[in-house]
Amino acid sequence: MTILSIKIRIFTAEGKLVKSESLKSGKSIGLNDLSSGLYLIELISGTSRHTMKISKN
């Protein structure tokens, strides 16, 4: 299965949406504009949804 596009939403640990982008396959998203801290990243493709926690220093 090839993923053609994915929606990425980034939330603060408090649940505030700070970034939302749709990306094509093979592209990346920059996090340089985010402050240090904990974030939740939600990846959505079709009917699939995956959430992960990251820490930015």
The 8 nearest C-alpha neighbors of each residue, nearest first, counted from 0:
[[1, 2, 3, 44, 45, 24, 4, 47],
 [2, 0, 3, 24, 4, 44, 25, 5],
 [1, 3, 4, 24, 0, 5, 44, 23],
 [4, 2, 24, 23, 1, 5, 22, 44],
 [5, 3, 23, 22, 24, 2, 21, 44],
 [4, 6, 44, 22, 21, 43, 7, 23],
 [5, 7, 21, 43, 20, 42, 22, 44],
 [8, 6, 42, 20, 19, 41, 21, 5],
 [7, 9, 19, 41, 18, 40, 20, 10],
 [10, 8, 40, 18, 39, 17, 16, 41],
 [9, 11, 16, 39, 15, 14, 17, 38],
 [10, 12, 38, 14, 13, 15, 39, 37],
 [11, 13, 38, 14, 37, 10, 39, 15],
 [14, 12, 11, 15, 10, 38, 16, 37],
 [15, 13, 11, 10, 12, 16, 39, 38],
 [16, 14, 10, 11, 13, 17, 12, 9],
 [15, 17, 10, 9, 18, 14, 11, 8],
 [18, 16, 10, 9, 15, 11, 19, 8],
 [19, 17, 9, 8, 16, 20, 10, 7],
 [18, 20, 8, 7, 9, 17, 21, 6],
 [21, 19, 7, 6, 22, 8, 18, 28],
 [20, 22, 6, 5, 7, 4, 23, 19],
 [23, 21, 5, 4, 26, 6, 20, 24],
 [22, 24, 4, 3, 26, 25, 5, 21],
 [23, 25, 3, 4, 26, 2, 22, 5],
 [24, 26, 23, 27, 22, 3, 4, 2],
 [25, 27, 24, 23, 22, 28, 4, 21],
 [28, 26, 29, 25, 22, 23, 24, 30],
 [27, 29, 30, 26, 22, 20, 7, 21],
 [30, 28, 31, 27, 32, 33, 18, 26],
 [29, 31, 32, 33, 28, 55, 34, 18],
 [32, 30, 33, 29, 34, 55, 28, 35],
 [31, 33, 30, 34, 29, 35, 18, 17],
 [34, 32, 31, 30, 35, 55, 17, 36],
 [33, 35, 36, 32, 55, 31, 56, 30],
 [36, 34, 56, 55, 33, 37, 54, 38],
 [35, 37, 55, 54, 34, 56, 38, 11],
 [36, 38, 54, 12, 53, 55, 11, 39],
 [39, 37, 11, 12, 53, 10, 52, 54],
 [38, 40, 52, 10, 51, 9, 11, 53],
 [41, 39, 9, 51, 50, 8, 52, 38],
 [40, 42, 50, 8, 7, 49, 9, 43],
 [43, 41, 7, 49, 48, 6, 50, 40],
 [44, 42, 48, 6, 5, 47, 7, 41],
 [45, 43, 5, 47, 46, 6, 48, 42],
 [44, 46, 47, 43, 5, 48, 4, 2],
 [45, 47, 44, 48, 43, 49, 42, 5],
 [48, 46, 44, 45, 43, 49, 42, 5],
 [47, 49, 43, 42, 44, 46, 50, 41],
 [50, 48, 42, 41, 43, 51, 47, 40],
 [51, 49, 41, 40, 42, 39, 48, 52],
 [52, 50, 40, 39, 41, 53, 49, 38],
 [51, 53, 39, 38, 40, 50, 54, 37],
 [54, 52, 38, 37, 39, 55, 51, 40],
 [53, 55, 37, 36, 38, 56, 52, 35],
 [56, 54, 35, 36, 37, 53, 34, 38],
 [55, 35, 54, 36, 34, 37, 33, 53]]
